[in-house]
Each structure stands twice: as structure tokens, then as C-alpha cells.
Amino acid sequence: MAKFNQREVEEINAVIAEIAKKAKPKMEIGGRDKTVLNAMLATSKVEKEVLFFKCRREHSDAIISHFVNNEKLTRSKFSSASQSYIFLIPA
């Protein structure tokens, strides 16, 4: 597990709090660039409204892991490591 300094922990917690306001049970969470994800969803014919949250690339894995392990959200099949955006897809 990566070690974060105090400033990084505060940044991570701020993003987690922002995502927690919108997250609901059975949502999918993941990390991916906006344009790439929208193209992948269009190709897969998924017509759901996606919520994006900006974060630092080096923090995205820790944030996604928090929601998968603690909040019991499902990791999306479209997720990729070290991305600048975290997304939520409704169930």
C-alpha cells in the first residue's frame, strides 16, 4: 500500500467525501479518462448517466479501493489503474 503524506491524505479525503455524496449502493466505480470511457460506453451500448470526479492519477487507485472495500460498490469492468478521473455508473 502506498504511503501518503498529510497533504495527500487531505486531498484523498476531500475526493472521497465528494464521491460519497453521490454514491449509492450497487453503483459501479472506476477510473478512466472521460473521452475514452464515453467511447467505450457507446460501443458497449450502455446508455446510463455517468458521474465524473477529478483526482490526481496517483490517488485514483486508493480512492477506488476505499469504495470497493468499505462502501461495497462494484469495480467497473471499464476501470483502469492510475487515471485522472473517477466515475460512477448507476445500477
N, CA, C and O atoms as a GROMACS GRO file, in nm:
protein
  364
    1MET      N    1   0.085  -0.118   0.000
    1MET     CA    2   0.000   0.000   0.000
    1MET      C    3   0.089   0.123   0.000
    1MET      O    4   0.190   0.129   0.070
    2ALA      N    5   0.050   0.220  -0.078
    2ALA     CA    6   0.126   0.344  -0.087
    2ALA      C    7   0.112   0.424   0.041
    2ALA      O    8   0.009   0.422   0.108
    3LYS      N    9   0.218   0.496   0.073
    3LYS     CA   10   0.214   0.583   0.189
    3LYS      C   11   0.195   0.726   0.140
    3LYS      O   12   0.262   0.770   0.046
    4PHE      N   13   0.104   0.796   0.204
    4PHE     CA   14   0.072   0.932   0.164
    4PHE      C   15   0.108   1.027   0.276
    4PHE      O   16   0.097   0.994   0.394
    5ASN      N   17   0.151   1.149   0.238
    5ASN     CA   18   0.178   1.250   0.340
    5ASN      C   19   0.046   1.317   0.379
    5ASN      O   20  -0.059   1.287   0.323
    6GLN      N   21   0.054   1.407   0.475
    6GLN     CA   22  -0.067   1.469   0.530
    6GLN      C   23  -0.148   1.544   0.425
    6GLN      O   24  -0.270   1.534   0.422
    7ARG      N   25  -0.081   1.618   0.338
    7ARG     CA   26  -0.150   1.693   0.233
    7ARG      C   27  -0.221   1.599   0.136
    7ARG      O   28  -0.334   1.626   0.095
    8GLU      N   29  -0.156   1.490   0.099
    8GLU     CA   30  -0.218   1.393   0.009
    8GLU      C   31  -0.339   1.325   0.073
    8GLU      O   32  -0.439   1.301   0.006
    9VAL      N   33  -0.330   1.295   0.201
    9VAL     CA   34  -0.442   1.235   0.273
    9VAL      C   35  -0.561   1.330   0.273
    9VAL      O   36  -0.675   1.287   0.255
   10GLU      N   37  -0.536   1.458   0.293
   10GLU     CA   38  -0.644   1.557   0.291
   10GLU      C   39  -0.708   1.565   0.152
   10GLU      O   40  -0.831   1.576   0.141
   11GLU      N   41  -0.626   1.561   0.046
   11GLU     CA   42  -0.679   1.564  -0.090
   11GLU      C   43  -0.764   1.439  -0.118
   11GLU      O   44  -0.873   1.449  -0.175
   12ILE      N   45  -0.715   1.323  -0.077
   12ILE     CA   46  -0.788   1.198  -0.097
   12ILE      C   47  -0.920   1.201  -0.022
   12ILE      O   48  -1.024   1.163  -0.076
   13ASN      N   49  -0.917   1.246   0.103
   13ASN     CA   50  -1.039   1.252   0.183
   13ASN      C   51  -1.141   1.349   0.124
   13ASN      O   52  -1.261   1.325   0.134
   14ALA      N   53  -1.094   1.458   0.064
   14ALA     CA   54  -1.185   1.554   0.002
   14ALA      C   55  -1.256   1.491  -0.119
   14ALA      O   56  -1.376   1.510  -0.138
   15VAL      N   57  -1.182   1.416  -0.199
   15VAL     CA   58  -1.242   1.349  -0.315
   15VAL      C   59  -1.338   1.239  -0.268
   15VAL      O   60  -1.446   1.223  -0.325
   16ILE      N   61  -1.298   1.164  -0.166
   16ILE     CA   62  -1.385   1.059  -0.111
   16ILE      C   63  -1.516   1.119  -0.060
   16ILE      O   64  -1.623   1.063  -0.083
   17ALA      N   65  -1.508   1.232   0.009
   17ALA     CA   66  -1.630   1.297   0.060
   17ALA      C   67  -1.720   1.343  -0.055
   17ALA      O   68  -1.842   1.331  -0.047
   18GLU      N   69  -1.660   1.395  -0.161
   18GLU     CA   70  -1.737   1.441  -0.277
   18GLU      C   71  -1.807   1.323  -0.345
   18GLU      O   72  -1.924   1.333  -0.383
   19ILE      N   73  -1.736   1.212  -0.361
   19ILE     CA   74  -1.794   1.094  -0.425
   19ILE      C   75  -1.901   1.032  -0.335
   19ILE      O   76  -2.004   0.987  -0.385
   20ALA      N   77  -1.877   1.029  -0.205
   20ALA     CA   78  -1.971   0.968  -0.111
   20ALA      C   79  -2.107   1.036  -0.114
   20ALA      O   80  -2.209   0.972  -0.089
   21LYS      N   81  -2.110   1.166  -0.145
   21LYS     CA   82  -2.238   1.237  -0.154
   21LYS      C   83  -2.325   1.184  -0.268
   21LYS      O   84  -2.448   1.187  -0.259
   22LYS      N   85  -2.262   1.137  -0.375
   22LYS     CA   86  -2.334   1.092  -0.494
   22LYS      C   87  -2.348   0.940  -0.502
   22LYS      O   88  -2.435   0.890  -0.573
   23ALA      N   89  -2.263   0.867  -0.432
   23ALA     CA   90  -2.261   0.721  -0.443
   23ALA      C   91  -2.382   0.658  -0.375
   23ALA      O   92  -2.422   0.698  -0.266
   24LYS      N   93  -2.436   0.560  -0.442
   24LYS     CA   94  -2.549   0.483  -0.390
   24LYS      C   95  -2.514   0.335  -0.402
   24LYS      O   96  -2.431   0.298  -0.484
   25PRO      N   97  -2.578   0.250  -0.322
   25PRO     CA   98  -2.549   0.107  -0.332
   25PRO      C   99  -2.572   0.054  -0.473
   25PRO      O  100  -2.660   0.101  -0.545
   26LYS      N  101  -2.493  -0.041  -0.511
   26LYS     CA  102  -2.500  -0.111  -0.640
   26LYS      C  103  -2.450  -0.028  -0.757
   26LYS      O  104  -2.464  -0.069  -0.872
   27MET      N  105  -2.390   0.088  -0.731
   27MET     CA  106  -2.328   0.164  -0.839
   27MET      C  107  -2.193   0.101  -0.871
   27MET      O  108  -2.133   0.033  -0.788
   28GLU      N  109  -2.146   0.126  -0.992
   28GLU     CA  110  -2.014   0.081  -1.032
   28GLU      C  111  -1.919   0.200  -1.023
   28GLU      O  112  -1.955   0.312  -1.059
   29ILE      N  113  -1.797   0.175  -0.975
   29ILE     CA  114  -1.697   0.280  -0.964
   29ILE      C  115  -1.572   0.237  -1.039
   29ILE      O  116  -1.541   0.118  -1.048
   30GLY      N  117  -1.501   0.333  -1.092
   30GLY     CA  118  -1.378   0.302  -1.163
   30GLY      C  119  -1.303   0.428  -1.200
   30GLY      O  120  -1.349   0.539  -1.172
   31GLY      N  121  -1.190   0.411  -1.261
   31GLY     CA  122  -1.109   0.522  -1.307
   31GLY      C  123  -1.084   0.512  -1.455
   31GLY      O  124  -1.046   0.406  -1.505
   32ARG      N  125  -1.106   0.622  -1.528
   32ARG     CA  126  -1.086   0.622  -1.672
   32ARG      C  127  -1.097   0.766  -1.720
   32ARG      O  128  -1.164   0.847  -1.656
   33ASP      N  129  -1.033   0.799  -1.830
   33ASP     CA  130  -1.043   0.930  -1.893
   33ASP      C  131  -1.186   0.948  -1.947
   33ASP      O  132  -1.247   0.852  -1.993
   34LYS      N  133  -1.237   1.070  -1.943
   34LYS     CA  134  -1.375   1.097  -1.984
   34LYS      C  135  -1.403   1.054  -2.128
   34LYS      O  136  -1.500   0.983  -2.154
   35THR      N  137  -1.320   1.097  -2.220
   35THR     CA  138  -1.347   1.069  -2.361
   35THR      C  139  -1.337   0.920  -2.391
   35THR      O  140  -1.416   0.866  -2.467
   36VAL      N  141  -1.240   0.854  -2.331
   36VAL     CA  142  -1.222   0.710  -2.354
   36VAL      C  143  -1.342   0.634  -2.297
   36VAL      O  144  -1.396   0.545  -2.363
   37LEU      N  145  -1.384   0.669  -2.175
   37LEU     CA  146  -1.497   0.599  -2.114
   37LEU      C  147  -1.625   0.621  -2.194
   37LEU      O  148  -1.699   0.526  -2.218
   38ASN      N  149  -1.650   0.744  -2.235
   38ASN     CA  150  -1.772   0.770  -2.313
   38ASN      C  151  -1.771   0.690  -2.444
   38ASN      O  152  -1.875   0.640  -2.486
   39ALA      N  153  -1.656   0.678  -2.507
   39ALA     CA  154  -1.646   0.598  -2.630
   39ALA      C  155  -1.670   0.450  -2.600
   39ALA      O  156  -1.738   0.382  -2.677
   40MET      N  157  -1.614   0.400  -2.490
   40MET     CA  158  -1.632   0.260  -2.453
   40MET      C  159  -1.778   0.230  -2.420
   40MET      O  160  -1.830   0.125  -2.458
   41LEU      N  161  -1.845   0.321  -2.351
   41LEU     CA  162  -1.986   0.302  -2.318
   41LEU      C  163  -2.073   0.305  -2.443
   41LEU      O  164  -2.167   0.227  -2.455
   42ALA      N  165  -2.040   0.393  -2.536
   42ALA     CA  166  -2.116   0.399  -2.661
   42ALA      C  167  -2.098   0.270  -2.742
   42ALA      O  168  -2.194   0.219  -2.800
   43THR      N  169  -1.978   0.219  -2.744
   43THR     CA  170  -1.950   0.095  -2.817
   43THR      C  171  -2.023  -0.022  -2.753
   43THR      O  172  -2.072  -0.111  -2.823
   44SER      N  173  -2.030  -0.022  -2.620
   44SER     CA  174  -2.097  -0.130  -2.547
   44SER      C  175  -2.248  -0.110  -2.536
   44SER      O  176  -2.318  -0.192  -2.478
   45LYS      N  177  -2.297   0.000  -2.592
   45LYS     CA  178  -2.440   0.034  -2.589
   45LYS      C  179  -2.494   0.048  -2.447
   45LYS      O  180  -2.606   0.005  -2.417
   46VAL      N  181  -2.414   0.107  -2.360
   46VAL     CA  182  -2.457   0.137  -2.224
   46VAL      C  183  -2.506   0.281  -2.224
   46VAL      O  184  -2.428   0.373  -2.251
   47GLU      N  185  -2.633   0.300  -2.194
   47GLU     CA  186  -2.692   0.434  -2.200
   47GLU      C  187  -2.730   0.484  -2.061
   47GLU      O  188  -2.846   0.514  -2.034
   48LYS      N  189  -2.631   0.492  -1.976
   48LYS     CA  190  -2.654   0.540  -1.840
   48LYS      C  191  -2.577   0.669  -1.819
   48LYS      O  192  -2.473   0.692  -1.881
   49GLU      N  193  -2.629   0.752  -1.732
   49GLU     CA  194  -2.566   0.879  -1.698
   49GLU      C  195  -2.444   0.852  -1.610
   49GLU      O  196  -2.456   0.788  -1.505
   50VAL      N  197  -2.329   0.901  -1.651
   50VAL     CA  198  -2.204   0.876  -1.578
   50VAL      C  199  -2.165   1.003  -1.504
   50VAL      O  200  -2.171   1.113  -1.559
   51LEU      N  201  -2.124   0.988  -1.378
   51LEU     CA  202  -2.076   1.099  -1.297
   51LEU      C  203  -1.923   1.091  -1.292
   51LEU      O  204  -1.868   0.984  -1.264
   52PHE      N  205  -1.855   1.203  -1.318
   52PHE     CA  206  -1.709   1.207  -1.315
   52PHE      C  207  -1.660   1.294  -1.200
   52PHE      O  208  -1.723   1.394  -1.164
   53PHE      N  209  -1.547   1.254  -1.142
   53PHE     CA  210  -1.484   1.327  -1.034
   53PHE      C  211  -1.335   1.338  -1.064
   53PHE      O  212  -1.269   1.237  -1.089
   54LYS      N  213  -1.282   1.459  -1.063
   54LYS     CA  214  -1.141   1.483  -1.092
   54LYS      C  215  -1.057   1.444  -0.971
   54LYS      O  216  -1.093   1.470  -0.856
   55CYS      N  217  -0.943   1.380  -0.998
   55CYS     CA  218  -0.850   1.345  -0.891
   55CYS      C  219  -0.710   1.337  -0.950
   55CYS      O  220  -0.692   1.343  -1.072
   56ARG      N  221  -0.611   1.322  -0.864
   56ARG     CA  222  -0.474   1.303  -0.911
   56ARG      C  223  -0.455   1.157  -0.948
   56ARG      O  224  -0.508   1.068  -0.882
   57ARG      N  225  -0.379   1.134  -1.053
   57ARG     CA  226  -0.357   0.997  -1.102
   57ARG      C  227  -0.305   0.902  -0.995
   57ARG      O  228  -0.351   0.788  -0.984
   58GLU      N  229  -0.212   0.950  -0.916
   58GLU     CA  230  -0.151   0.863  -0.815
   58GLU      C  231  -0.245   0.831  -0.698
   58GLU      O  232  -0.215   0.745  -0.616
   59HIS      N  233  -0.358   0.901  -0.690
   59HIS     CA  234  -0.453   0.877  -0.582
   59HIS      C  235  -0.574   0.794  -0.625
   59HIS      O  236  -0.648   0.745  -0.539
   60SER      N  237  -0.595   0.778  -0.753
   60SER     CA  238  -0.718   0.714  -0.801
   60SER      C  239  -0.734   0.571  -0.751
   60SER      O  240  -0.845   0.532  -0.713
   61ASP      N  241  -0.628   0.494  -0.749
   61ASP     CA  242  -0.638   0.354  -0.703
   61ASP      C  243  -0.678   0.346  -0.556
   61ASP      O  244  -0.758   0.260  -0.518
   62ALA      N  245  -0.623   0.433  -0.474
   62ALA     CA  246  -0.656   0.433  -0.330
   62ALA      C  247  -0.802   0.471  -0.308
   62ALA      O  248  -0.870   0.413  -0.223
   63ILE      N  249  -0.851   0.567  -0.384
   63ILE     CA  250  -0.990   0.612  -0.370
   63ILE      C  251  -1.086   0.502  -0.415
   63ILE      O  252  -1.184   0.473  -0.346
   64ILE      N  253  -1.059   0.442  -0.528
   64ILE     CA  254  -1.145   0.334  -0.578
   64ILE      C  255  -1.144   0.216  -0.482
   64ILE      O  256  -1.249   0.158  -0.454
   65SER      N  257  -1.027   0.181  -0.431
   65SER     CA  258  -1.017   0.070  -0.334
   65SER      C  259  -1.098   0.098  -0.209
   65SER      O  260  -1.159   0.007  -0.153
   66HIS      N  261  -1.099   0.223  -0.164
   66HIS     CA  262  -1.179   0.260  -0.046
   66HIS      C  263  -1.326   0.227  -0.070
   66HIS      O  264  -1.390   0.166   0.015
   67PHE      N  265  -1.378   0.267  -0.184
   67PHE     CA  266  -1.520   0.245  -0.211
   67PHE      C  267  -1.553   0.098  -0.237
   67PHE      O  268  -1.661   0.052  -0.201
   68VAL      N  269  -1.464   0.026  -0.299
   68VAL     CA  270  -1.487  -0.116  -0.324
   68VAL      C  271  -1.482  -0.196  -0.194
   68VAL      O  272  -1.565  -0.283  -0.171
   69ASN      N  273  -1.385  -0.165  -0.109
   69ASN     CA  274  -1.367  -0.242   0.014
   69ASN      C  275  -1.459  -0.196   0.128
   69ASN      O  276  -1.514  -0.280   0.200
   70ASN      N  277  -1.477  -0.067   0.144
   70ASN     CA  278  -1.551  -0.016   0.259
   70ASN      C  279  -1.697   0.017   0.230
   70ASN      O  280  -1.783  -0.004   0.316
   71GLU      N  281  -1.725   0.068   0.112
   71GLU     CA  282  -1.862   0.110   0.078
   71GLU      C  283  -1.935   0.005  -0.004
   71GLU      O  284  -2.053   0.022  -0.034
   72LYS      N  285  -1.866  -0.101  -0.039
   72LYS     CA  286  -1.924  -0.216  -0.112
   72LYS      C  287  -1.980  -0.179  -0.250
   72LYS      O  288  -2.079  -0.236  -0.294
   73LEU      N  289  -1.916  -0.082  -0.318
   73LEU     CA  290  -1.951  -0.055  -0.456
   73LEU      C  291  -1.878  -0.156  -0.543
   73LEU      O  292  -1.778  -0.214  -0.501
   74THR      N  293  -1.926  -0.177  -0.663
   74THR     CA  294  -1.866  -0.272  -0.755
   74THR      C  295  -1.764  -0.202  -0.844
   74THR      O  296  -1.791  -0.093  -0.896
   75ARG      N  297  -1.647  -0.263  -0.860
   75ARG     CA  298  -1.547  -0.207  -0.952
   75ARG      C  299  -1.596  -0.233  -1.095
   75ARG      O  300  -1.629  -0.346  -1.130
   76SER      N  301  -1.598  -0.129  -1.174
   76SER     CA  302  -1.648  -0.139  -1.312
   76SER      C  303  -1.551  -0.215  -1.400
   76SER      O  304  -1.429  -0.212  -1.380
   77LYS      N  305  -1.606  -0.285  -1.499
   77LYS     CA  306  -1.522  -0.355  -1.595
   77LYS      C  307  -1.448  -0.257  -1.687
   77LYS      O  308  -1.354  -0.296  -1.755
   78PHE      N  309  -1.491  -0.131  -1.690
   78PHE     CA  310  -1.426  -0.028  -1.770
   78PHE      C  311  -1.314   0.043  -1.695
   78PHE      O  312  -1.250   0.132  -1.752
   79SER      N  313  -1.290   0.006  -1.571
   79SER     CA  314  -1.191   0.073  -1.486
   79SER      C  315  -1.049   0.041  -1.530
   79SER      O  316  -1.020  -0.068  -1.581
   80SER      N  317  -0.962   0.136  -1.509
   80SER     CA  318  -0.820   0.120  -1.537
   80SER      C  319  -0.741   0.187  -1.425
   80SER      O  320  -0.792   0.277  -1.358
   81ALA      N  321  -0.618   0.145  -1.405
   81ALA     CA  322  -0.536   0.199  -1.296
   81ALA      C  323  -0.479   0.336  -1.331
   81ALA      O  324  -0.459   0.369  -1.448
   82SER      N  325  -0.454   0.414  -1.228
   82SER     CA  326  -0.388   0.545  -1.238
   82SER      C  327  -0.450   0.636  -1.342
   82SER      O  328  -0.387   0.670  -1.442
   83GLN      N  329  -0.573   0.675  -1.319
   83GLN     CA  330  -0.646   0.762  -1.410
   83GLN      C  331  -0.676   0.896  -1.343
   83GLN      O  332  -0.678   0.906  -1.221
   84SER      N  333  -0.697   0.999  -1.424
   84SER     CA  334  -0.720   1.133  -1.370
   84SER      C  335  -0.866   1.161  -1.336
   84SER      O  336  -0.898   1.266  -1.280
   85TYR      N  337  -0.955   1.069  -1.369
   85TYR     CA  338  -1.096   1.083  -1.335
   85TYR      C  339  -1.148   0.953  -1.274
   85TYR      O  340  -1.110   0.844  -1.315
   86ILE      N  341  -1.235   0.969  -1.176
   86ILE     CA  342  -1.306   0.856  -1.119
   86ILE      C  343  -1.451   0.871  -1.162
   86ILE      O  344  -1.505   0.982  -1.163
   87PHE      N  345  -1.513   0.761  -1.199
   87PHE     CA  346  -1.650   0.768  -1.248
   87PHE      C  347  -1.741   0.678  -1.168
   87PHE      O  348  -1.697   0.579  -1.110
   88LEU      N  349  -1.870   0.713  -1.166
   88LEU     CA  350  -1.976   0.632  -1.108
   88LEU      C  351  -2.078   0.605  -1.216
   88LEU      O  352  -2.122   0.697  -1.286
   89ILE      N  353  -2.116   0.478  -1.229
   89ILE     CA  354  -2.221   0.440  -1.322
   89ILE      C  355  -2.337   0.383  -1.242
   89ILE      O  356  -2.318   0.287  -1.167
   90PRO      N  357  -2.458   0.439  -1.255
   90PRO     CA  358  -2.572   0.386  -1.179
   90PRO      C  359  -2.605   0.243  -1.219
   90PRO      O  360  -2.577   0.199  -1.330
   91ALA      N  361  -2.664   0.171  -1.124
   91ALA     CA  362  -2.704   0.031  -1.149
   91ALA      C  363  -2.822   0.024  -1.240
   91ALA      O  364  -2.869  -0.085  -1.272
   0.00000   0.00000   0.00000
